[in-house]
Amino acid sequence: MTAADVKAALSMRWPDDRYLHVYEAPLDHGRQGCKIDVLVMGLWASKGHQLDAVEVKVSYSDWCKEWRQVEWVLTDHLGKQHARRWKWREFELRPFRGLDEYTNNYLRARGREDEIPPEGFEPTIERRQTVDTSKNADWRAHAHRFWIAAPERLAAKIASDVQTIPELAGWGVIAVSRTSTHVLVDPKTNPNRTTLGHRQYLGIIRAAADSGVNAIWRAEARGREAGFKSARMRDEQLRQSMWRSVLWTSAQECAS
């Protein structure tokens, strides 16, 4: 399933006649900054006009970007640590091994010979993983509930992470297929959410301009599929009727 397929399937949980689905909903009137894949807005007073913020994931690596921060930490011969978010490449290690003459000459010229690594020194590199949930923090503060929606098999892996990583507690997980949706992890309702301001609602309204059209397209697709299904049933009934007629005629000929 693609991300578009997952978004469309969410209307099975939140029907279009009771909820407005706003795609790429921003928190800025200029439609910039922090966005959520789908903002589901309750349209009925009986439901409390609540907001559900949904992030859509179709790969495990994309899911990990939502919360996992990986750093590669190099420790030099002086014990100093140098952290970065991507792997160290071979040519970048030469100064730390004392193999870069340009760097060595630079240090000698400034009386910093002690910073030149000893011969044969090999720096250590450690991969460190931390949890950082700041990416979606703004929307979690404004929404009543925060969800991760993904295809069924991926959703099961995501649910396992959400249930075992304390920093992800309170996030809901929805498993989606082409014919159904079901909740794997119930989200916690935010009791102290921050109310959206006028300028923020302007950005959402601008983003919602296309959402009504998307709802019409989904309704059209459902109607077309229902029509195809009805036509297939009529064709099958006609074929069965024809075969019964042929068999009955053959039986009459044999009897005579």
PyMOL commands that set and color helices and strands:
alter all, ss='L'
color gray80, all
select helices_A, chain A and resi 3-12+45-47+60-65+90-97+101-109+113-115+134-142+152-164+166-168+198-208+211-255
alter helices_A, ss='H'
color red, helices_A
select strands_A, chain A and resi 19-26+35-42+51-56+68-75+81-84+124-131+145-151+172-176+181-185
alter strands_A, ss='S'
color yellow, strands_A
deselect
rebuild
show_as cartoon
